[in-house]
Amino acid sequence: MSNITVDIGELCTHCFEDTSFGSGKKVNRIPSGSDAKIMLDTQTFDKEGNLIEIPITINGWMCFECRLIECDKCDKYALEVEHVNNGNTVLVLCEDCYEEMDKAVMEEDIDYVEKKEDENA
């Protein structure tokens, strides 16, 4: 089945709030496309018994608030984040938490090098 595209105009593709001139959200919006599914109703099934869903792409804008991403460490929202592989998971860190972590890692490395130098002396 081909994908259907729906243009929702001046609405945010995530929260569906108005981003048009005069809404207070036009300045920091960005063009956006978002994937969604239309379900006909809860009783519409195909021959195999699967619920019928129609995939669509919603085109519009994304408001500033929906662009913000939550930091996994401090729970603040930021526009710019860093993704850090932490073994089995990937952490999303704001700039402040990333710099704090980066500084701690560098200090650990320096302590490790100094300890090795002392052992070899």
C-alpha distances in whole Angstrom, upper triangle without the diagonal:
4,7,9,13,16,19,22,25,28,26,26,23,24,27,26,30,31,32,33,36,39,37,39,35,35,37,35,31,29,26,23,19,18,15,14,12,13,14,15,18,20,20,17,15,13,15,16,17,15,15,11,10,8,8,10,13,17,19,23,26,27,30,33,33,30,30,33,33,35,38,38,41,43,40,40,38,37,36,36,36,37,35,37,37,39,39,36,35,34,36,35,38,40,42,45,44,43,46,48,47,47,51,51,50,52,55,54,54,57,59,58,59,62,63,62,65,67,67,68,71
4,6,10,13,16,19,22,25,24,24,20,22,25,24,28,29,29,30,34,36,34,36,33,32,34,32,29,26,23,20,16,16,13,13,12,13,15,16,20,22,23,19,19,17,19,20,21,18,17,14,12,9,8,9,11,14,16,20,23,24,28,31,31,28,28,31,31,34,36,37,41,42,39,39,36,36,33,34,34,35,34,36,36,39,39,36,34,33,35,34,37,38,40,44,43,42,45,47,45,46,49,50,49,51,54,53,53,56,58,57,58,61,62,62,64,67,66,67,70
4,7,10,13,16,19,21,20,20,17,19,22,21,24,25,25,27,30,33,31,32,29,28,30,29,25,23,19,16,13,12,10,10,10,11,14,16,19,21,22,19,19,18,21,21,22,19,17,14,11,8,6,5,7,10,13,16,19,21,24,27,28,24,25,28,28,31,33,34,38,39,36,36,33,32,30,31,31,32,31,34,34,36,37,34,32,31,32,31,34,35,37,40,40,39,42,44,43,43,47,47,46,48,51,51,51,54,56,55,56,59,60,60,62,64,64,65,68
4,7,10,13,16,19,18,18,15,18,20,18,22,22,23,24,28,30,28,30,27,26,29,27,24,21,18,15,12,12,10,10,10,10,13,15,18,21,22,19,20,19,22,23,23,20,18,15,12,8,7,5,6,9,11,14,18,19,23,26,27,23,24,27,28,31,34,35,38,39,36,36,32,32,30,31,32,33,32,35,36,38,39,37,34,33,34,32,35,36,38,41,41,40,43,45,44,44,48,49,48,50,53,52,53,55,57,57,58,61,62,62,64,66,66,67,70
4,7,10,12,15,15,15,12,15,18,16,19,19,20,21,24,27,25,27,24,23,25,24,20,18,14,12,9,10,9,10,11,12,15,17,20,23,25,22,23,23,26,26,26,23,21,18,15,11,9,6,5,6,7,11,14,16,20,23,24,21,21,25,26,29,32,33,37,37,34,34,30,30,27,29,30,31,31,34,35,37,39,36,34,32,33,31,33,33,35,39,39,38,41,43,42,43,46,47,46,48,51,51,51,54,56,55,57,60,61,61,63,65,65,66,69
4,6,9,12,12,13,10,14,16,13,16,16,17,18,21,24,22,24,21,20,23,22,19,17,14,12,9,10,10,10,11,11,15,16,19,22,24,22,24,24,27,28,27,24,22,19,15,12,11,7,6,5,6,9,12,15,18,21,22,19,21,24,25,28,32,33,37,37,33,33,29,29,27,29,30,32,32,35,36,38,40,38,35,33,33,31,33,33,35,38,38,38,41,43,42,43,46,47,47,49,52,52,52,55,57,57,58,61,62,62,64,66,67,68,70
4,6,9,9,11,9,13,15,12,14,14,14,14,18,20,19,21,18,17,20,19,16,14,11,10,9,10,12,13,14,15,18,20,22,25,28,26,27,28,31,32,31,28,25,22,19,16,14,10,8,6,5,6,10,13,16,19,20,18,19,23,25,28,31,33,36,36,33,32,28,28,25,27,29,31,31,35,36,39,41,39,36,33,33,31,33,32,34,37,38,37,40,42,42,42,45,47,46,48,51,51,52,54,56,56,57,60,61,62,64,66,66,67,70
4,6,6,8,8,11,12,9,11,10,11,12,15,17,16,18,16,15,18,18,14,14,11,10,10,11,13,13,15,15,18,20,22,25,27,26,28,29,32,33,32,29,25,23,20,17,16,12,10,7,6,5,8,11,13,17,18,16,18,21,23,26,30,32,35,34,31,30,26,26,24,27,28,31,31,35,36,39,41,39,35,33,33,30,32,31,33,36,36,36,39,41,41,42,45,46,46,48,50,51,51,54,56,56,57,60,61,62,63,66,66,67,70
4,6,9,9,13,13,10,11,9,9,9,12,15,14,16,14,12,16,16,13,12,10,11,11,13,16,16,18,19,22,23,26,28,31,30,32,32,36,37,35,32,29,27,23,21,19,15,13,10,7,5,8,11,13,16,18,17,18,21,24,27,30,33,36,35,32,30,26,26,24,26,28,31,32,36,38,40,42,40,37,35,34,31,32,31,33,36,37,37,39,41,41,42,45,46,46,48,50,51,52,54,56,56,58,60,61,62,64,66,67,68,70
4,7,9,12,12,9,8,6,5,5,9,11,10,12,10,9,12,13,10,11,10,11,12,14,17,18,20,21,24,25,27,30,33,32,34,35,39,39,38,34,31,29,26,23,21,18,15,12,9,6,6,9,10,14,15,14,16,19,22,25,28,31,34,33,30,28,24,24,21,24,27,30,31,35,37,39,41,40,36,34,33,29,31,29,31,33,34,35,37,39,39,40,43,44,45,46,49,50,50,52,54,55,56,58,60,61,62,64,65,66,68
4,6,9,8,5,5,5,6,7,11,13,10,13,10,10,14,13,10,11,10,10,11,12,15,15,18,18,21,23,25,27,30,29,31,33,36,36,35,32,28,27,23,21,19,16,14,10,9,6,6,8,9,12,13,12,14,17,20,22,26,28,31,30,27,25,22,22,20,23,25,28,29,33,35,37,39,37,34,31,30,27,29,27,29,32,33,33,35,37,38,39,41,43,43,45,47,48,49,51,53,53,55,57,58,59,61,63,64,65,67
4,5,6,4,5,6,6,10,13,15,12,13,9,10,13,12,8,9,9,8,10,10,13,14,17,18,21,23,25,27,30,29,31,32,36,36,34,31,28,26,23,21,19,16,13,10,9,6,5,5,6,9,10,8,10,13,16,19,22,25,28,27,23,22,18,18,17,20,21,25,25,29,31,33,35,34,30,28,27,23,25,24,26,28,29,29,32,34,34,35,38,39,39,41,43,44,45,47,49,50,51,53,54,55,57,59,60,61,63
4,6,6,8,10,10,13,17,18,15,16,13,14,16,14,11,10,9,7,7,6,9,10,13,15,18,21,22,24,27,26,28,29,32,32,31,27,24,23,19,17,15,12,10,6,7,6,6,6,8,12,12,9,11,14,16,19,22,24,27,27,24,22,19,19,17,20,21,24,24,28,29,31,33,31,28,26,25,23,24,24,26,29,29,29,32,34,34,35,38,39,39,41,43,44,44,47,49,49,50,53,54,54,56,58,59,60,63
4,6,8,11,12,15,18,19,16,17,13,15,17,15,12,12,12,9,9,7,10,10,14,15,18,21,22,23,27,26,28,29,33,32,30,27,24,23,19,18,16,14,12,9,10,9,9,7,8,11,10,7,9,12,13,16,19,21,24,24,20,19,16,17,16,19,19,22,22,26,27,29,31,29,26,24,23,20,22,21,24,27,27,27,30,31,31,33,35,36,36,39,41,41,42,45,46,47,48,51,51,52,54,56,57,58,61
4,6,9,10,14,17,18,14,15,12,14,17,15,12,14,14,12,13,11,13,13,16,17,19,22,23,24,27,27,29,31,34,34,32,28,25,25,21,21,19,17,15,12,13,11,10,8,8,11,9,7,11,13,14,16,20,22,25,24,20,19,16,18,17,20,21,24,24,28,30,31,33,31,28,26,25,22,23,23,25,27,27,28,31,32,33,34,37,38,38,40,42,43,44,46,48,48,50,52,53,54,56,58,59,60,62
4,7,9,12,15,16,12,14,12,13,16,15,12,14,13,12,12,11,14,13,15,16,19,21,22,24,27,27,29,30,34,34,32,29,26,24,21,20,18,16,14,11,11,9,9,9,9,12,12,10,13,16,18,20,24,26,29,27,24,23,20,21,19,23,24,27,28,31,33,34,37,35,31,29,28,25,27,26,28,31,31,32,34,36,36,37,40,41,41,43,46,46,47,50,51,52,53,56,56,58,60,61,62,64,66
4,6,9,12,12,9,11,9,11,14,13,11,14,14,13,15,14,17,17,19,20,22,24,25,27,30,30,32,34,38,38,36,32,29,28,25,24,22,19,17,14,14,11,10,9,8,11,11,10,13,15,18,20,24,26,29,27,24,22,19,20,19,23,24,28,29,32,34,36,38,36,33,31,29,26,27,26,28,30,31,32,34,35,36,37,40,41,42,44,46,46,48,50,51,52,54,56,57,58,60,62,63,64,66
4,6,9,9,6,9,7,9,12,13,10,13,13,14,15,16,19,19,21,22,25,26,27,30,33,32,35,36,40,40,38,35,32,30,27,25,24,21,18,15,14,10,9,10,9,12,12,12,15,17,20,23,26,29,31,30,26,24,21,22,20,24,26,29,31,34,36,38,41,39,36,33,32,28,29,27,29,31,33,33,36,37,38,39,41,43,44,45,47,48,50,51,53,54,56,57,59,60,62,63,65,66,68
4,7,8,6,7,5,5,9,9,7,10,11,12,15,16,19,20,23,24,27,28,30,32,35,35,37,38,42,42,40,37,34,32,29,27,25,21,19,15,13,9,7,8,7,10,11,12,13,16,19,22,25,28,30,29,26,23,20,20,18,21,24,27,29,32,35,37,40,38,35,32,31,27,28,26,27,29,31,31,33,35,36,37,39,41,42,43,45,47,47,49,51,52,53,55,57,58,59,61,63,64,66
4,6,6,8,7,5,9,11,9,12,12,14,17,18,22,22,25,25,29,30,32,34,37,36,39,40,44,44,42,39,36,34,31,28,27,23,20,17,14,11,9,11,10,13,15,15,17,19,23,26,29,32,34,32,29,27,24,23,21,24,27,31,32,36,38,40,43,42,38,36,34,31,31,29,30,33,34,35,36,38,40,40,42,44,45,46,48,50,51,52,54,55,56,58,60,61,62,64,66,67,69
4,6,7,8,6,8,11,11,14,15,17,20,22,25,26,29,29,32,34,36,38,41,40,42,44,47,48,46,43,40,38,34,32,30,27,24,20,18,14,13,14,12,14,16,18,19,21,25,27,30,34,36,34,31,28,25,24,22,25,29,32,34,38,40,43,45,45,41,38,36,33,33,30,31,33,35,36,37,39,41,41,43,45,46,47,49,51,52,53,55,56,57,59,61,62,63,65,67,68,69
4,6,8,8,10,13,13,16,18,20,22,24,27,28,31,31,34,35,36,39,42,41,44,45,49,49,48,44,41,39,36,34,32,29,26,23,21,17,15,16,14,15,17,18,20,22,25,28,31,34,36,33,31,28,25,25,23,26,30,33,35,39,42,43,46,46,42,39,37,33,33,31,32,33,35,36,38,39,41,42,44,46,47,48,50,51,52,54,56,57,58,60,62,63,64,66,68,69,70
4,5,7,10,11,11,15,16,18,20,21,25,25,28,28,31,32,33,36,39,39,41,42,46,46,45,41,38,36,33,31,30,27,24,20,19,15,13,13,11,12,13,15,17,19,22,24,28,31,33,30,27,25,22,22,21,24,27,31,33,36,39,40,43,42,39,36,34,30,30,28,29,31,33,34,35,37,39,40,41,43,44,46,47,49,50,52,53,55,56,58,59,61,62,64,65,67,68
4,6,7,9,10,14,16,18,21,22,25,26,29,30,33,35,36,38,41,41,43,44,48,48,46,43,40,38,35,33,31,28,25,22,20,16,14,13,10,10,12,14,15,17,20,23,25,29,30,28,25,22,20,19,18,22,25,28,31,34,37,39,42,41,37,34,32,28,28,25,27,28,30,31,32,34,36,37,38,40,42,43,44,46,47,49,50,52,53,55,56,58,59,61,62,64,65
4,6,6,7,10,13,14,17,18,22,23,26,27,30,32,34,35,39,38,40,42,45,45,43,40,37,36,32,30,28,25,22,19,17,13,10,9,6,7,9,11,12,14,17,20,23,26,28,26,23,21,17,17,15,19,22,25,27,31,34,36,39,38,34,31,29,26,25,23,24,26,28,29,30,32,34,34,36,38,39,40,42,44,45,46,48,50,51,53,54,55,57,59,60,61,63
4,6,5,9,11,13,17,18,22,23,27,28,31,33,35,37,40,39,41,42,46,46,44,41,38,36,32,30,28,25,22,18,16,12,9,10,8,9,12,13,13,16,19,22,25,28,30,29,26,23,20,19,17,20,23,26,28,32,35,37,40,39,35,32,31,27,27,25,26,28,30,30,32,34,35,36,37,40,40,41,44,45,46,47,50,51,52,54,55,56,58,60,61,62,64
4,6,9,12,15,18,20,24,26,29,31,34,36,38,40,43,42,44,45,48,48,47,43,40,39,35,33,30,27,24,21,18,15,11,11,9,9,12,14,13,15,19,22,24,28,29,27,25,22,19,17,15,18,21,25,27,31,34,36,39,39,35,32,30,26,26,23,23,25,28,28,29,32,33,33,35,37,38,39,41,43,44,45,47,48,49,51,53,54,55,57,59,60,61
4,7,10,12,16,18,22,24,27,29,32,35,36,38,41,40,42,43,46,46,45,41,38,37,33,31,28,25,22,19,17,14,10,9,7,5,9,11,9,11,15,18,20,24,26,24,22,19,16,14,11,14,17,21,23,27,30,32,35,35,31,28,26,22,22,19,20,22,24,25,26,28,30,30,32,34,35,36,38,40,40,42,44,45,46,48,50,51,52,54,55,56,58
4,7,9,13,14,18,20,24,25,29,31,33,35,38,37,38,39,43,42,41,38,35,33,30,28,25,22,18,16,13,10,6,5,5,6,9,9,9,12,15,18,21,24,26,25,23,20,16,15,12,15,18,21,23,27,30,32,35,34,30,27,26,22,23,20,22,24,26,26,28,30,31,31,33,36,36,37,40,41,41,43,45,46,47,49,51,52,53,55,57,58,59
4,6,10,12,16,19,22,24,28,30,32,34,37,36,37,38,41,41,40,36,34,32,28,26,23,20,16,14,11,9,5,5,7,8,11,10,9,12,15,19,21,24,27,26,24,21,18,16,13,15,17,20,22,26,28,31,33,33,29,26,25,22,22,21,21,25,26,25,27,30,30,31,33,35,35,36,39,40,41,42,45,45,46,49,50,51,52,55,56,57,58
4,7,10,14,17,20,22,26,28,30,32,35,34,35,35,38,38,37,34,31,29,26,23,20,17,13,11,8,6,4,6,9,11,14,12,11,15,17,21,24,26,29,29,26,24,20,19,16,17,20,22,23,27,29,32,34,33,30,27,26,23,24,23,24,28,29,28,30,33,33,33,36,38,37,39,41,42,43,45,47,47,48,51,52,53,54,57,58,58,60
4,7,10,13,17,19,22,25,27,29,32,30,31,32,35,34,34,30,28,26,22,20,17,14,10,8,6,5,5,6,9,12,13,11,10,14,16,19,22,24,27,27,25,23,20,18,15,17,19,21,22,26,27,30,32,31,28,25,24,22,23,23,24,27,28,27,30,32,32,32,35,37,37,38,41,42,42,44,46,46,48,50,51,52,54,56,57,58,60
4,7,10,13,16,19,22,24,26,29,27,28,28,31,31,30,27,25,22,19,16,13,10,6,5,4,6,8,8,12,15,16,13,13,16,17,21,23,25,29,29,26,25,22,21,18,20,21,23,23,26,28,30,32,30,27,25,25,22,25,24,26,30,30,29,32,34,33,34,37,38,38,40,42,43,43,46,48,47,49,51,52,53,55,57,58,58,61
4,7,10,13,16,19,21,23,26,24,25,25,29,28,27,24,21,20,16,14,11,8,6,5,7,9,10,9,13,15,16,12,13,16,16,19,22,24,27,28,25,24,21,20,18,20,21,22,22,25,26,29,30,28,25,23,23,21,24,24,26,29,29,28,32,34,33,33,37,38,37,39,42,42,42,45,47,47,48,51,52,52,54,57,57,58,60
4,7,10,13,17,19,20,23,21,21,22,25,24,24,20,18,16,12,11,7,6,5,6,9,12,13,13,16,19,19,15,16,19,18,21,24,25,28,29,26,26,23,23,21,23,23,24,23,26,27,29,30,28,25,23,24,22,25,26,29,32,31,30,34,35,34,35,38,39,38,41,43,43,44,47,48,48,49,52,53,53,55,57,58,59,61
4,7,10,13,15,16,19,18,18,19,23,22,21,17,15,13,10,8,6,5,6,7,11,13,15,15,18,20,20,16,18,20,20,22,25,26,30,30,27,27,24,25,24,25,25,27,26,29,29,31,32,29,26,25,26,24,27,28,31,34,33,33,36,37,36,38,41,41,41,43,46,45,46,49,50,50,52,55,55,55,58,60,60,61,64
4,6,10,12,13,16,14,15,16,19,19,18,14,11,10,6,5,4,6,8,10,14,16,18,18,21,24,23,20,21,24,24,25,28,29,32,33,30,30,28,28,27,29,29,30,29,31,31,33,34,31,28,28,29,27,31,31,34,37,36,36,39,41,39,41,44,44,44,46,49,48,49,52,53,53,54,57,58,58,60,62,62,64,66
4,6,9,11,13,12,13,14,18,19,17,14,11,9,6,5,6,7,10,11,15,17,20,20,23,26,25,22,24,26,26,28,31,32,35,36,32,33,30,31,30,32,32,33,32,35,35,37,37,34,32,31,32,31,34,35,37,40,39,39,42,44,43,44,47,48,47,50,52,52,52,55,57,56,58,61,61,61,64,66,66,67,70
4,6,7,10,8,10,12,16,16,14,11,8,6,5,6,9,11,14,15,19,21,23,24,26,29,28,24,27,29,29,30,33,33,37,37,34,35,32,33,33,35,34,36,34,37,37,38,38,35,33,33,34,32,36,37,40,42,41,41,45,46,44,46,49,49,49,51,54,53,54,57,58,57,60,62,62,63,66,67,67,69,71
4,7,8,6,9,11,15,16,14,12,9,7,7,8,11,13,16,17,21,23,26,26,29,32,31,27,30,32,32,33,37,37,40,41,37,38,36,37,36,38,38,39,38,40,40,42,42,39,37,36,37,36,39,40,43,46,45,45,48,49,48,50,53,53,52,55,58,57,58,61,62,61,63,66,66,67,69,71,71,72,75
4,6,6,9,12,16,17,14,12,9,8,9,11,14,16,19,20,23,25,28,28,30,33,31,28,31,33,33,34,37,37,40,41,37,38,36,38,37,39,39,40,39,41,41,42,42,39,37,37,38,37,40,41,44,46,45,45,49,50,48,50,53,53,53,56,58,57,58,61,62,62,64,67,66,67,70,71,71,73,76
4,6,8,12,15,15,12,11,7,9,10,13,16,18,21,22,26,28,30,29,31,34,32,29,32,33,33,33,36,36,39,40,36,38,36,38,38,40,39,40,38,40,40,41,41,37,36,36,37,36,39,41,44,46,44,45,48,49,48,50,53,52,52,55,57,56,57,60,61,60,63,65,65,66,69,70,70,71,74
4,6,10,13,13,10,10,7,9,11,14,18,20,23,24,28,30,33,33,35,38,36,33,35,37,36,37,40,39,43,44,40,41,40,41,41,43,42,43,41,43,43,44,43,40,38,39,40,39,43,44,47,49,48,48,52,52,51,53,56,56,55,58,60,59,60,64,64,63,66,68,68,68,71,73,72,74,77
4,7,10,11,9,8,6,6,9,12,15,18,21,23,26,29,31,32,34,37,36,32,35,37,36,37,40,40,43,44,41,42,40,41,41,42,42,43,41,43,42,43,43,40,38,38,40,39,43,44,47,49,48,48,52,52,51,53,56,56,55,58,60,59,60,63,64,63,65,68,68,68,71,73,72,74,77
4,7,8,5,5,4,5,9,12,15,18,22,24,28,30,33,33,36,38,37,34,36,37,37,37,40,39,43,44,41,42,40,42,41,43,42,42,40,42,41,42,42,38,37,37,39,39,42,44,47,49,48,48,51,52,50,52,55,55,54,57,59,58,59,62,63,62,64,67,67,67,70,72,71,72,75
4,5,5,5,7,6,10,12,15,18,22,24,28,31,34,34,37,40,39,35,37,39,38,39,41,41,44,46,43,44,42,43,42,43,42,43,40,42,41,43,42,38,37,38,40,40,43,45,48,50,49,48,52,53,51,52,56,56,54,57,60,59,59,62,63,62,64,67,67,67,70,72,71,72,75
4,6,7,10,10,13,15,18,22,25,28,31,34,37,38,40,43,42,38,40,42,41,42,44,43,47,49,46,47,45,46,45,46,45,46,43,45,43,44,44,40,39,40,42,42,46,48,51,53,52,51,55,56,54,55,58,58,57,60,62,61,61,64,65,64,66,69,69,68,71,73,72,73,77
4,6,9,10,13,16,18,22,25,28,31,35,37,37,40,42,41,37,39,40,39,40,42,41,45,46,44,45,43,44,44,45,43,43,41,42,41,42,40,37,36,37,40,40,44,46,49,51,49,49,52,53,51,52,56,55,54,57,59,58,58,62,62,61,63,66,65,65,68,70,69,70,74
4,7,9,12,15,18,21,25,27,31,34,36,36,38,41,39,36,38,39,38,38,41,40,43,45,42,44,42,43,43,44,42,43,40,42,40,41,40,36,36,37,39,39,43,45,48,50,48,48,52,52,50,52,55,54,53,56,59,57,58,61,62,61,63,66,65,65,68,70,69,70,74
4,6,9,12,14,18,21,24,27,30,32,32,35,37,36,32,34,35,34,35,37,36,40,41,38,40,38,39,39,40,39,39,37,38,37,38,37,34,33,33,35,36,39,41,44,47,45,44,48,49,47,48,52,51,50,53,55,54,55,58,59,58,60,63,62,62,65,67,66,68,71
4,6,10,13,16,19,21,25,27,30,30,32,35,33,30,32,33,32,33,36,35,39,40,37,38,36,38,37,38,37,38,36,38,37,38,38,34,33,33,35,34,38,40,43,45,43,43,47,48,46,48,51,51,50,53,55,54,54,58,59,58,60,63,62,63,66,67,67,68,71
4,7,10,13,17,19,22,25,28,28,31,34,33,29,31,33,32,34,36,36,40,41,37,39,36,37,36,38,37,38,36,38,38,39,39,35,34,34,35,35,38,40,43,45,44,44,47,48,47,48,52,51,50,53,56,55,55,59,60,59,61,64,63,63,66,68,68,69,72
4,6,9,13,15,19,22,24,24,27,30,29,25,27,29,29,30,33,33,37,38,34,35,33,34,33,34,34,35,33,35,35,36,36,33,31,31,33,32,35,36,39,42,41,40,44,45,44,45,48,48,47,50,53,52,52,56,57,56,58,61,61,61,64,66,65,67,70
4,6,10,12,16,19,22,23,26,29,28,25,26,29,28,30,33,34,37,38,35,36,33,33,32,33,33,34,33,35,35,37,37,34,32,32,33,32,35,36,39,42,41,40,44,45,44,45,48,49,48,50,53,52,53,56,57,56,58,61,61,61,64,66,66,67,70
4,7,10,13,17,19,20,23,26,26,22,23,26,25,28,30,31,35,36,32,33,30,30,29,30,30,31,29,32,32,34,34,32,29,29,30,29,32,33,36,39,38,37,40,42,41,41,45,45,44,47,50,49,49,52,54,53,55,58,58,58,61,63,63,64,67
4,6,10,13,16,17,20,23,23,20,21,24,24,27,30,31,34,35,32,32,29,29,27,28,29,30,29,32,32,35,35,33,30,29,30,28,31,32,34,37,37,36,39,41,40,41,44,45,44,47,49,49,49,52,54,53,55,58,58,59,61,63,63,64,67
4,6,10,13,14,17,20,21,17,18,21,22,25,28,29,32,33,30,30,26,26,24,25,26,27,27,30,31,33,34,32,29,27,28,26,29,29,32,35,34,34,37,39,38,38,42,43,42,44,47,47,47,50,52,51,53,56,56,57,59,61,61,62,65
4,7,10,11,14,18,18,15,16,19,21,24,27,28,32,32,29,28,25,24,22,24,25,27,27,30,31,34,35,33,30,28,29,26,29,28,31,34,34,33,36,38,38,38,42,43,42,44,47,47,47,50,52,52,53,56,57,57,59,62,62,63,65
4,7,9,13,16,17,15,15,19,21,24,27,29,32,32,29,28,24,24,21,23,25,27,27,30,32,34,36,34,31,29,29,26,28,28,30,33,33,33,35,38,37,38,41,42,42,44,46,47,47,50,52,52,53,56,57,57,59,61,62,63,65
4,7,10,13,15,13,14,17,19,23,26,28,31,31,28,26,23,22,19,22,24,26,27,31,32,35,37,35,32,29,29,26,28,27,29,31,32,32,34,37,37,37,40,42,42,43,46,47,47,49,51,52,53,55,57,57,59,61,62,63,65
4,6,10,12,10,10,14,17,20,23,26,29,28,25,23,19,19,16,19,21,24,25,28,31,33,35,34,31,28,27,24,25,24,25,28,29,29,31,34,34,34,37,39,39,40,43,44,44,46,48,49,50,52,54,55,56,58,59,60,62
4,7,8,6,7,10,13,16,20,22,25,24,21,19,16,15,13,16,18,21,22,25,28,30,32,31,27,25,24,20,21,20,22,25,26,26,28,30,30,31,34,35,36,37,40,40,41,43,45,46,47,49,51,51,53,55,56,57,59
4,6,6,7,9,13,16,19,22,24,23,20,18,14,14,12,15,17,21,22,26,29,30,33,32,28,26,24,21,21,19,21,23,25,25,27,29,30,31,33,35,35,37,39,40,41,43,45,46,47,49,50,52,53,55,56,57,59
4,6,5,7,11,13,16,20,22,20,17,15,11,10,9,12,15,18,20,24,27,28,32,31,27,24,22,18,18,16,18,20,21,22,24,26,27,28,30,32,32,34,36,37,38,40,42,43,44,46,47,49,50,52,53,55,56
4,5,6,9,11,14,17,19,18,15,12,9,10,9,13,15,18,20,23,26,27,30,29,26,23,21,17,17,15,18,19,20,21,24,25,26,27,29,31,32,33,35,36,38,40,41,42,44,45,47,48,50,51,53,54,56
4,5,8,11,14,17,19,18,15,14,10,11,10,13,14,17,18,22,24,26,28,27,24,21,19,16,17,16,18,20,21,22,24,26,26,27,30,31,32,33,36,36,37,40,41,42,44,46,47,48,50,51,52,54,56
4,7,10,13,16,18,18,15,13,9,8,6,10,11,14,16,19,22,24,27,26,22,19,18,14,15,13,16,18,19,19,21,23,24,25,27,29,29,31,33,34,35,37,39,39,41,43,44,45,47,49,50,51,53
4,7,10,13,15,14,11,9,6,5,5,8,9,13,14,18,20,22,25,24,21,18,15,12,12,10,13,15,16,16,19,20,21,22,24,26,26,28,30,31,32,34,36,37,38,40,42,43,45,46,47,49,51
4,7,9,12,12,9,8,5,5,6,8,7,10,11,14,17,18,21,21,17,14,12,8,9,8,12,14,13,14,17,18,18,20,22,23,24,26,28,29,30,32,33,34,36,38,39,40,42,44,45,46,48
4,6,9,8,6,6,4,6,9,10,9,11,12,14,16,17,20,19,16,13,10,8,8,8,12,13,12,13,16,17,17,19,21,22,22,25,26,27,28,31,32,33,35,36,37,39,41,42,43,45,47
4,5,6,5,6,6,7,10,10,8,9,10,11,14,14,18,18,14,12,8,6,5,5,9,10,8,10,13,13,13,15,18,18,19,21,23,23,25,27,28,29,31,33,33,35,37,38,39,41,43
4,6,6,8,10,11,14,13,10,11,10,10,12,12,15,15,11,10,6,5,6,8,12,12,9,11,14,14,12,15,18,17,18,21,22,22,24,26,27,27,30,32,32,33,36,37,38,40,42
4,6,8,11,12,15,14,12,12,12,11,14,12,16,16,13,12,8,8,7,8,11,10,7,9,12,11,10,14,15,14,16,19,20,20,22,24,24,25,28,29,30,31,34,35,35,38,39
4,6,9,11,14,14,12,13,14,15,17,16,20,20,17,15,11,10,8,8,11,9,7,11,13,11,12,15,16,16,18,21,21,22,24,26,26,28,30,31,32,34,36,37,38,40,41
4,7,9,13,14,12,14,15,16,18,17,21,20,17,15,12,10,9,9,12,12,10,13,16,15,15,18,20,20,21,24,25,25,27,29,30,31,33,35,35,37,39,40,41,43,45
4,7,10,12,11,13,15,17,19,19,23,23,19,17,14,11,9,8,11,10,10,13,15,15,16,18,20,20,22,24,25,26,28,30,31,32,34,35,36,38,40,41,42,44,46
4,7,9,9,12,14,17,20,20,24,23,20,17,14,11,10,8,11,11,12,14,16,17,17,19,21,22,23,25,27,28,30,31,33,34,36,37,38,40,42,43,44,46,48
4,6,7,10,13,15,19,20,23,24,20,17,14,10,9,6,8,10,11,12,14,15,17,18,20,21,22,24,26,27,28,30,32,33,34,36,37,39,40,42,43,45,46
4,6,10,13,16,19,21,25,25,21,18,15,11,11,8,9,12,14,14,15,18,19,19,21,23,24,25,27,29,30,31,33,34,36,37,39,40,42,43,45,46,48
4,7,10,13,17,19,22,23,19,16,14,10,9,7,7,10,12,11,13,15,16,16,18,21,21,22,24,26,26,28,30,31,32,34,36,37,38,40,42,43,44
4,7,10,13,15,19,19,16,12,10,6,5,5,6,9,9,8,11,13,13,14,16,18,18,20,22,23,24,26,28,28,30,32,33,34,36,38,39,40,42
4,6,10,12,16,17,13,10,8,6,5,6,7,10,9,7,10,12,11,11,14,16,15,17,20,20,21,23,25,25,27,29,30,31,33,35,36,37,39
4,7,9,12,13,10,6,6,5,6,9,10,13,11,9,12,14,12,12,16,17,15,18,20,20,21,23,25,25,26,29,30,30,33,35,35,36,39
4,6,9,11,8,5,5,6,7,11,12,13,11,8,12,13,10,10,14,14,12,15,18,17,17,21,22,22,23,26,27,27,29,31,32,33,35
4,6,8,6,4,6,9,11,14,15,17,14,12,15,16,12,13,16,16,13,16,19,18,18,21,22,21,23,26,26,26,29,31,31,32,35
4,6,5,6,7,10,11,15,17,17,14,12,15,15,12,13,16,14,13,16,18,16,17,20,21,20,22,25,25,25,28,30,29,31,34
4,6,8,10,13,15,19,20,21,18,16,19,19,15,16,19,17,15,18,20,18,18,22,22,20,23,26,25,25,28,30,29,31,34
4,7,10,13,16,20,22,23,19,18,21,21,17,19,22,20,18,22,23,21,22,26,26,24,27,29,29,29,32,34,33,34,37
4,6,10,13,16,19,20,16,15,19,19,16,17,21,19,18,21,23,21,22,26,26,25,27,30,30,30,33,35,34,36,39
4,7,10,13,15,17,14,13,16,17,14,15,19,18,17,20,22,21,21,25,26,25,27,30,30,30,33,35,35,36,39
4,6,10,12,14,11,10,14,14,11,13,16,16,15,18,20,20,21,24,25,24,27,29,29,30,33,34,35,36,39
4,7,10,12,9,9,13,13,12,14,17,17,17,19,21,21,22,25,26,27,29,31,31,32,35,36,37,38,41
4,6,8,6,6,9,10,9,11,14,14,15,17,19,19,21,23,24,25,27,29,30,31,33,35,36,37,39
4,6,5,6,9,10,11,12,14,15,16,18,20,21,22,24,26,27,28,30,31,33,34,36,37,39,40
4,6,5,6,9,10,10,12,14,15,16,18,20,21,22,24,25,27,28,30,31,33,34,36,37,39
4,5,5,6,9,10,11,12,14,15,17,18,20,21,23,24,26,27,28,30,32,33,35,36,37
4,5,5,6,8,10,11,12,14,15,16,18,20,21,22,24,26,27,29,30,31,33,35,36
4,5,5,6,8,10,10,12,14,15,16,18,20,21,22,24,25,27,28,30,31,33,34
4,5,5,6,9,10,10,12,14,15,16,18,20,21,22,24,26,27,28,30,31,33
4,5,5,6,9,10,11,12,14,15,17,18,20,21,22,24,26,27,29,30,32
4,5,5,6,9,10,11,12,14,15,16,18,20,21,23,24,26,27,29,30
4,5,5,6,9,10,11,12,14,15,17,18,20,21,23,24,26,27,29
4,5,5,6,9,10,11,12,14,15,16,18,20,21,22,24,26,27
4,5,5,6,9,10,10,12,14,15,16,18,20,21,22,24,26
4,5,5,6,9,10,10,12,14,15,16,18,20,21,23,24
4,5,5,6,9,10,11,12,14,15,16,18,20,21,22
4,5,5,6,9,10,10,12,14,15,16,18,20,21
4,5,5,6,9,10,10,12,14,15,16,18,20
4,5,5,6,9,10,11,12,14,15,17,18
4,5,5,6,8,10,10,12,14,15,16
4,6,5,6,9,10,10,12,14,15
4,6,5,6,9,10,11,12,14
4,5,5,6,9,10,11,12
4,5,5,6,9,10,10
4,5,5,6,9,10
4,5,5,6,9
4,5,5,6
4,5,5
4,6
4
